[in-house]
Amino acid sequence: MVSVGMPLYRVVDLSVLKVRVSVPQSMIIHVNEGSHANVMVSALKNRVLSGVVKYISPQANESTGGFMVEVHVKNTKNLNIRAGMTAKVELTVIALGKQLAIPDYALITKNGEVSVYKIENNRARLTDITISETIGSQVVVSQGLVEGDTIVVVGMKNLGVDTKIWLETVH
């Protein structure tokens, strides 16, 4: 039995699939339409597929604060991607040149100042740094550290402003 307005069937074009991802506000300025994306579909054993950003929402989602980005992936008969499969997306962001990034868990924040413990001559010294931006769980350091500096990433609560330490190497 069929009634008026009842759909009889659904036509789905699977030649190009859209993957929708939410991009945080801190990262959205680095994503452009036409940017490359690696898409790993879990049902295909996380095989890496090539995708392209085709749409970026002009407005953030009110509940999450993220911007919806649509990545298009070409489908083929041997890929056999189906609508509704889940995927992980790695977006290629705008190239910003060489920058120094450290993990956010290495930071010490006190009274609005941000510092890290930098190791110099077997001493861990609290060193003020300036952060220019946050990218995921990494922070970009614009002042206070240079490439090649060694910092403490675990056990900071046991350190003072200038503490003698020994480095343990794992072989």
C-alpha positions as CSV (number, residue, x, y, z in Angstrom):
1,M,0.0,0.0,0.0
2,V,1.3,3.4,-0.9
3,S,-0.2,6.7,0.3
4,V,0.3,10.3,-1.0
5,G,3.6,11.8,-0.1
6,M,5.1,8.5,1.0
7,P,8.6,7.9,-0.6
8,L,8.8,4.8,-2.7
9,Y,12.6,4.6,-3.0
10,R,15.7,6.7,-2.5
11,V,18.3,7.4,-5.1
12,V,21.8,7.9,-3.8
13,D,24.7,9.0,-5.9
14,L,27.8,7.4,-4.5
15,S,30.3,8.6,-7.1
16,V,31.5,11.4,-4.8
17,L,31.0,11.1,-1.1
18,K,30.8,14.0,1.4
19,V,32.5,13.7,4.7
20,R,31.4,16.4,7.2
21,V,33.8,17.3,10.0
22,S,33.7,20.0,12.7
23,V,36.7,22.2,12.8
24,P,37.4,24.2,16.0
25,Q,37.5,28.0,15.8
26,S,41.2,28.1,16.5
27,M,41.9,26.1,13.4
28,I,39.3,27.3,10.9
29,I,41.3,30.2,9.7
30,H,43.9,27.7,8.5
31,V,41.5,25.7,6.3
32,N,40.6,26.8,2.7
33,E,38.2,25.5,0.1
34,G,40.4,23.4,-2.2
35,S,42.7,22.3,0.7
36,H,43.8,18.7,0.5
37,A,42.6,16.1,3.1
38,N,43.5,12.6,3.9
39,V,40.4,10.5,4.7
40,M,40.7,7.1,6.5
41,V,37.5,5.1,6.3
42,S,37.3,2.7,9.2
43,A,35.3,0.1,7.3
44,L,38.2,0.0,4.7
45,K,40.8,-0.8,7.4
46,N,41.7,2.9,7.6
47,R,43.0,3.0,4.0
48,V,44.1,6.6,3.2
49,L,41.9,8.2,0.5
50,S,42.5,11.6,-1.1
51,G,39.9,14.3,-0.5
52,V,39.3,18.0,-1.1
53,V,37.6,20.6,1.0
54,K,34.6,21.8,-1.0
55,Y,32.6,23.8,1.6
56,I,33.3,25.7,4.8
57,S,30.3,26.8,6.8
58,P,30.3,30.6,7.3
59,Q,28.8,30.2,10.8
60,A,29.8,28.2,13.8
61,N,27.6,25.5,15.3
62,E,25.9,27.2,18.3
63,S,26.2,24.2,20.6
64,T,29.8,23.1,19.7
65,G,31.4,26.3,18.5
66,G,33.0,24.3,15.6
67,F,32.6,25.1,11.9
68,M,31.3,22.4,9.6
69,V,33.7,21.6,6.8
70,E,32.7,19.3,3.9
71,V,35.4,17.1,2.3
72,H,34.6,15.3,-1.0
73,V,36.1,11.9,-1.8
74,K,35.8,10.2,-5.1
75,N,34.4,6.7,-4.9
76,T,35.1,3.8,-7.3
77,K,33.8,0.3,-7.7
78,N,36.9,-1.2,-6.1
79,L,36.6,1.2,-3.1
80,N,32.9,0.6,-2.5
81,I,32.5,3.3,0.1
82,R,28.9,3.5,1.3
83,A,26.9,6.4,2.7
84,G,27.0,6.4,6.5
85,M,30.4,4.9,6.9
86,T,32.6,6.7,9.5
87,A,35.9,8.2,8.7
88,K,38.8,10.1,10.2
89,V,39.9,13.2,8.4
90,E,43.4,14.9,8.4
91,L,43.1,18.4,6.9
92,T,46.1,20.1,5.2
93,V,46.2,23.6,6.7
94,I,47.8,26.7,5.2
95,A,51.5,26.5,5.2
96,L,52.8,28.9,7.8
97,G,56.5,28.2,7.3
98,K,58.8,26.7,9.9
99,Q,57.5,27.2,13.5
100,L,58.4,25.8,16.8
101,A,55.7,23.8,18.5
102,I,55.6,22.0,21.8
103,P,53.0,19.8,23.5
104,D,50.5,21.8,25.6
105,Y,51.1,19.5,28.6
106,A,54.7,20.9,28.9
107,L,53.3,24.4,29.9
108,I,53.3,25.9,33.3
109,T,50.7,28.7,33.7
110,K,50.8,30.9,36.8
111,N,49.2,34.4,37.2
112,G,48.5,34.6,33.4
113,E,52.2,33.9,32.6
114,V,53.1,30.9,30.5
115,S,56.4,29.1,31.1
116,V,58.3,25.9,30.5
117,Y,61.2,24.2,32.2
118,K,64.1,24.5,29.9
119,I,67.1,22.3,30.6
120,E,70.5,24.0,30.5
121,N,73.7,22.6,32.1
122,N,71.9,19.9,34.0
123,R,69.5,22.4,35.5
124,A,65.8,22.8,34.9
125,R,65.1,26.5,34.7
126,L,61.6,28.0,34.6
127,T,61.6,30.0,31.4
128,D,58.9,32.4,30.2
129,I,57.6,31.9,26.7
130,T,55.1,33.5,24.4
131,I,52.6,31.4,22.6
132,S,51.3,32.7,19.2
133,E,48.6,30.0,18.7
134,T,47.3,26.6,19.6
135,I,47.0,23.8,17.1
136,G,45.2,20.8,18.5
137,S,47.3,19.7,21.5
138,Q,50.4,21.6,20.4
139,V,51.2,25.2,21.0
140,V,53.3,27.4,18.7
141,V,56.1,29.2,20.6
142,S,57.1,32.6,19.2
143,Q,59.5,33.7,22.0
144,G,61.5,32.1,24.8
145,L,62.6,28.9,23.1
146,V,64.7,28.1,20.0
147,E,65.0,25.0,17.9
148,G,67.2,22.5,19.7
149,D,66.2,23.5,23.3
150,T,65.4,20.7,25.6
151,I,62.3,21.0,27.8
152,V,60.8,19.0,30.6
153,V,57.5,17.4,29.7
154,V,56.8,15.2,32.8
155,G,57.4,15.6,36.5
156,M,57.3,19.4,36.5
157,K,55.5,19.5,39.9
158,N,58.7,18.3,41.5
159,L,60.8,21.2,40.2
160,G,61.5,24.7,41.5
161,V,62.5,27.8,39.6
162,D,66.0,26.5,39.1
163,T,66.5,22.9,40.0
164,K,69.6,20.6,39.5
165,I,68.6,17.5,37.5
166,W,70.1,14.5,35.8
167,L,68.9,13.3,32.4
168,E,68.0,9.7,32.1
169,T,68.5,8.2,28.6
170,V,66.6,5.2,27.4
171,H,68.3,2.8,25.1
